[in-house]
Amino acid sequence: MSVRTSRRAVDGLLPSPEPVRFVAEDGTAVEAPAGYPAPADEQLLEGYRRMVLGRRFDRQATALTKQGRLAVYPSSRGQEACQVAGVLALRAGDWLFPTYRDSVALVARGVDPVEVLTLLRGGWHCGYDPVATRVAPQCTPLATQTIHAVGMAEALRRKGEDAVVMAFIGDGGTSEGDFHEALNYAAVLNAPVVFFVQNNKYAISVPLAKQSAAPALAYKGIGYGMRSEQVDGNDLVAVLSVLSSAAERARTGGGPALVEAHTYRMDAHTNADDATRYRETEEVEQWASADPLARLETYLLGRGLLDAEAVAAAHEAAEEFAARLRERMNADPELNPYELFDHVFAEPTPQLREQRAVLASELSASEE
């Protein structure tokens, strides 16, 4: 018996030949892509305000590492359009599953910035309440959150909740087995989940060409029977349109989606990395000309949706935000080392009790 696949079915899964785009690098509008409605003007203005605040937060967090207030910080400068659009595409009842580089997205989601930085400060927990915020703990292991996201999406559907899950992931994470298991699991279940790949061109120091031979990472969804798309990740208008469409399709039973955003990590992998060892200055400068914040600002100014006064107000609000963050982060946290043992098991094991006793003995000796 022969099995034939409908060409129409395959075409329905394919991403656009070129990344979806609404706004060019210079901030001018391009021909609107078919099938993707333009976001509302108020959404774009809110996106601009959150991008300005997000970039200021990112700069402040980077400075806090130099002051010893953070143990590490992975900057997402240059990826603000992805971070903010991903959040704006979600409703309050939806869930976000972030990576370690998505602090700006958490701030845009409304999570307390000090709580966002708790993990990066060296705390033993993520700092915020995942249930209250509908934001899963930031994930340092690559791609493990994608499996959790699918499980959450299926659980929400079984509970009858009208909710979607969005799983952020980097290009390096797509090389992990968990990512492929998650895509397969989501497609088979027809789970309401959107996988959002921020392809910033490097997995630490490994360039994309050494990670995948696919024409684009978006094509990885096709083998699992999943609708896929690619988008200009430095164009907030396009990212918001594509992600909103994917989220609503998933919400209404249309199944999961894989969206790849082409963007760039302007800073090093973390403050402990020296990016000059593996990429050229010319490459960074070229991507700087496609800056997502400058592009959106120029676009909004050109349409008359934004003026100089509104731009100044957005930056003033961001400076006030950064000042409050500095003040709060300059206060030393009250630490209780015994909390390390409190939430490991419902009933502590003999090994945990022994370790806790050793710690108590060492702390007692240090006080003598």
N, C-alpha and C positions, 0 to 999 in steps of 0.2 A: 504494500500500500504506500503510495507516495504522499508526502506531506508538502503542501505548497503554502508559502507565506504571502499574504496580500501585500502588494507594493504600497497600497494606500496605508495599510497599518504601519509599515516601516517608516513611511514618510511622516506619519504622525508623531513619531518618536524623535526624528532628526532635529538637531539644533540648526539655527540659521547659519548659512555659509560663512557670514561675517558677524562679529559681535553686534548685538542690537545696540543702537545708539540714537539718542535724540539731540545731543549737543556736542559740537566739535570741540577740539582742544582750545580753540580761541574764544569759546563761549557763544558762538553763533549757532542757531538752530539748523539742523539738517532735516531732510525729508523724513517725516514720521514713519516708523516701521509699521508694516501691515500687521494687524492683529493685536497690537498693544496700545491701549488708550493712554493718553497723556495724564499724569496725576493732576489732581486739583491744585490750583495756585497756592491755596493755604497750606497744603501739604508740603509744597516746595519751599515755602517761606519757613515753615517749621523745621524742615530738613536743613535749611541754611543755618538757622539759629543753633540747632543741635550740633552741626558740623563745626561751627565756630567755637562753641563751648567744648566739644570733644577734642579739637586740636589743642586748645589751651590746657585742658586736663592732661593730655598726653605730654605736652612740654613740661608741665608741672611735675608729673610723675617721674619723668626722666631726671629732672633736677633733684627730686627727693632721693633718688638712688645715689647721686653724688654727695648728698648730705648725710648718707648713712641711715636714712629713714625707711628705705626699702631695701630688701635683700637683692632683688632683681626686678627689672621691668622690661617686658617685650613691647616696644613701641609699635603702634599701628599708623604712624604718620604717613599720609599718602593713601590710606585705605579708608578714610572717613566716609566716603560716599557709600561704600559697602556696609560699614558698621551701622550707620544711621538709617540707611534705606532698609536694611534687614529688620530693624526694629519697627520702623514706621509701617512696614507691610503686615505687621502682626496686630491683633486685637488684644485687649487687656487679658482675656482668658486664655490666650495662646501661650505656648511654652517656647522658650529659647534654650538651646543647648550650645554653649559657647566653647571656644578653645581658650588657651592661655593668652592669646593675643587680642582678645575681644573686649578689653576693659572699657573702651570707648562705647561699645554697643551696650554694655551694662549701664553705664552712666546715662546714655540716651534712653534707656528703658526706664530710668528713674530710680535705679538702685543707689543707695547712699554711697558716695565716692570713697569714704573712709572704709566702709564695709567691702567695697570692691577691691581695695588695696590690702585688705587684711591678709589674704593668702600670700601676696607678694612681699608683705612685711615680715613674713615668717610665722604667721599664726598656724595653728594646727587644723583649722577649718576654713571654709570658704568665706566666712565673714558675714554673710547675709542669709536670710531665710528663703530657701528655694521655693517652698510652697507658697509663701506670701507674695513673692516677687514673680513667680512662674519663670524663674531662671535657674537652670541646673548649675551645680558648682562648675567653675571654670576647670577645664580638663587639660592637664599637662601631658599625660600619655596620649600619643597620637591616635586618633580615630576611635578610641573606645567609646566616646560619647555618642557616636552615630548609632551603635547598637542600642544604647539606652534610649535614644530619641525615638527609635522605631517602637520599642517596647512601650514607651509613654504614649505615643500616638495610638497604638492599638488599645491600650488601657482606656484612654479617653473616649475612644469610639465605643468600646463595650459598655462604658458607663453612660453613654448617651450624651456626652458633652459635645457641643458645637465648637470644637477647638482644633487648631492646627499646631504642629510642632515644626520648628525650624532648627536644623542642625548646621552650625557653622563648622567649616573644616578648611585647612590650608592645603596647598597643592601637594606638599610632602605627605600629608595624611592619606591622600588617595592611593599611595603605594602600599598602605597597610592592609592586611587581610580583613581586619574588622570592618573597614569601609566597604569592601565588596560583599561581605556577608550582610551588612546592613542594607545595601541596595537590593540585594536579592530577597531578603526577608520582607522589606517594605513593599516591593513590587508584588510578591506573592500574596501578601495580606491586603494589598490595595490600601495601605495605611495612609492617613492624612499627614504626611511629613514632607518637608522640602529640604533637600540637601543643598547647602549653599557653599560652593567652593570659592574661596578667595585666593585666586592664583596670583601670588605676589612674586613669582618667578624664581624663588629660592627656598629650598628646604635647608635652613641654616646656610651652608656654603655650597649646597648641591644645586646647580641650575636645572631648570625644567627639562632641558634636552637630555639630561642624564637620569631623569625620573621616568619619562614616558615617551614612547614613539607615536602615540596617538595624535591625530591632526589637531585635536583640542581635548582637554579633559572632559568636556561636556559629552563627548562621544562615548564615554565609559558607561553611561546609563542605558544605551541602546541594547546592549547584550542582556540586560536584565528586564527588558520590556518596559522601560521607564521613559516618560517624556523628558527630553533634555533640551537645554538652551544655553547659549553663551551670550554675554553682555559686556559692554564696555564698563569696567568696574570703577572708572573715574568719572562717570557720568551719573550723578544721583538720579536724574530724571529717568534714565533708562533702567537703572537697577531697581528703582522703586516700582516702575511699571511692570517689569518682568517678574519680580518677586511677588508683587500683589496679585498678579494674574495666576501665578503658580499656587499661591496660598489659597486663593478662592476656589480654584479648580480642585485642590485637595480637600477643601472644606465641604464641597458639594458632591463628593464621591468620585471625583475624576482621577484619583490616585496620586501617588507620590511624584516628585519631580527632582531632577538634578539640574542646578543652575551653576554655571561657571562664570565668575567675574574676572576679567583681565585687569589686573591692577599692579601695584608695585610697592614694595616695602622700602621707603626712603631711608630709614635709619638702619642700624645694624640689627642682627637677630635679637640680641638683648644688649644691655649695657656691658656685658662681659665678652662681647664679640667684636672682632676687628674686621669689618666688612671690606676694607681696602685690600685685604689679602686675596679676595676671590672675585671682585668686580671692579670695573673701571669707572673712574670719575665721570667720563663722558656719558656712560650709560645712565648714571644717576641724574646728571644734568638734563639729559633728553627726557626722562620721565618727569622731572620737575616742571617742564614746560606743559605737562598735561595735568598739573595739580588739580585735584577734584574740587577744592574749596574755591580757588580762583576762577575755575571754569563756571561753577554754579553762580558765583557772585556776578560775574560779567553777564551771564545769561539773564539773570533776574533784573539787573540794572538795565539791560537793553530792552527788556519787555516792560519796563516801568513798574515792576512789582516791588522794586527795592530802590531806595535812594540813599544818599550819603548819610543822612541822619539815622536811618534804620541800621546801616552798616556799623556806624559808631556805637549805637545802642547795643547791638549784638556783642561787639568786642568789649564794651564796658561791663556788660553782664558777665561775660566770660572771665574778665579780670577779677571781678568781685567773687566769683565762684572759686577761682584759684587762690585768692587771698584767704577765704574761709577754709579751704582745704589745707593750705599751709599751716594755718593756726591750729587746726585740729590735729594734723599729723605731727606737729612739734611737741605735742603732749605725749610723754612716755606712756605706753599702755601698761595696765596693771596685769601682770602675768601670774598665773597659777600653774606651775609645772605639773601638778597632779591631774589636771584636766586631760593630759595625754592618755590617761588610762580610763577615763570616765565613760567613753562612748564607743569602745571597741567591741565589747560583747555585753549582752543584757546581764549575764552573770560572769564576772571576771574569772578567767582561768587561773590555775595555780601558777603558771608562768607569769601572768600579768601581776598577780599579787606579789610574787617574788621580785619582779622588776620594780614595782612600786616601793617595796621595802628597801631595796638597794638605793633608790633615789632618795628616799626619806633619810637614810643613814648618811648619804653623802651631803645632803643639804644641812643636816644637823651638825655634821663635822665642820662644815664651812662657816657655821655661825659661832663656833667655839673660839 
